[in-house]
Amino acid sequence: MIVLDQVSKRFQRRDKSWFDAVHPLSLTIEQGEIFGLMGYSGAGKSTLLRLINLLERPDQGSVAVDGQELTALNAGALRQARQNIGMIFQQFNLLANRNIADNVAYPLEIAGWNKADIQTRVAECLAIVGLTEHADKYPSQLSGGQKQRVGIARALAPRPNVILADEPTSALDPITTRSVLQCLRDINERFNVTIVIVTHEMSVIRRICNRVALLDNGHLVEVVKVENKQLHPQSVVGQELVRED
Ligand SMILES: Nc1ncnc2c1ncn2[C@@H]1O[C@H](COP(=O)(O)OP(=O)(O)OP(=O)(O)O)[C@@H](O)[C@H]1O
C-alpha cells in the first residue's frame, strides 16, 4: 500500500549547515496493516510520516501510495491523490469556529462533494466514532479524547485507504488513550484502512501495531513484528526502547 524507495530529507539549520533528518531508507507497508514509527525524540519519525503524503517532499527517492507514485505527480494530481490519505494530529487541529459536524464536513467541502452527500457521510463518520449527539457542539466543549475522535472522523470522511497518525494519543491520559486506540483499531478492521502511527510510547505499539519501524538519528534501524503484544528487536536501540517500557 505504501512503498518508500530510498527517500531522504535534509533541513538547513539557521547557521546554514545541513542536517539529515531522514537518511536514505526504503520501507514497504502492506494494505490493512497498523504500522508504527518509533524512536527517541528527533529520530525523524514525524518527518518520515510527512514524507508519505508529501507534506515534506523527499530530496531523493520515490513515494508510492496505493499504486500511485506521488513523487511523480503535479500539484493538481497530488491534491487529488491526497484524498486517499487522511491525517490525524497530536493537537487535533480542529477548526475552533466550526461545530463538530462542520469540522468533519470540511475535507469533503474542499473535495467538492455536494451538500446532501456531505450530510450523509458526516452523520456516518460521527456514528463510527460515537459522537452523533455532539454534532452541534464546538471543539472547546469537548474533552481531549472526544476531540481526537472528531479528528479521526474528519480523516475518515473522504473514504481514504490510508490514515497517517502523528502522536495521536500523546496529549491524552492513559484511559482515553486506550479508547482512542480502540477506535483506530475498529476503523482498521471495519474498513481495512492502513494506518501509520508515530509514537514514542511502546505501549501504543504493543496495543495496536502489527509491525514497527525503529528509527535512530534519521536511520531506519530495523522493522520488527509485534505478536501477542510482544516484540523482540535485534538492535541495541530497539532493545533499549523495549527495556525502558
Ligand atoms: N522544517 C524543519 N526545519 C529544520 N529542521 C527540522 C524541520 N523539521 C524537523 N527538523 C529536525 O529534524 C529532526 C527530526 O525531527 P522529527 O520531528 O521528524 O523527529 P521526531 O522523531 O518526530 O521527534 P519528536 O518525537 O521530538 O517529535 C529534528 O532534529 C528536528 O529538529
The ligand as an ORCA input file, in Angstrom:
! r2SCAN-3c Opt
* xyz 0 1
  N      11.215     22.078      8.981
  C      12.351     21.776      9.644
  N      13.436     22.578      9.591
  C      14.573     22.248     10.227
  N      14.730     21.130     10.976
  C      13.687     20.306     11.086
  C      12.440     20.574     10.443
  N      11.578     19.556     10.734
  C      12.254     18.708     11.544
  N      13.511     19.145     11.751
  C      14.540     18.478     12.541
  O      14.652     17.140     12.110
  C      14.858     16.258     13.196
  C      13.834     15.177     13.185
  O      12.569     15.770     13.536
  P      11.226     14.937     13.660
  O      10.181     15.868     14.148
  O      10.993     14.195     12.402
  O      11.632     13.893     14.796
  P      10.713     13.028     15.721
  O      11.363     11.688     15.809
  O       9.299     13.065     15.250
  O      10.888     13.773     17.093
  P       9.824     14.144     18.241
  O       9.467     12.833     18.885
  O      10.631     15.027     19.130
  O       8.690     14.814     17.567
  C      14.828     17.118     14.467
  O      16.162     17.376     14.865
  C      14.151     18.386     14.011
  O      14.627     19.493     14.732
*
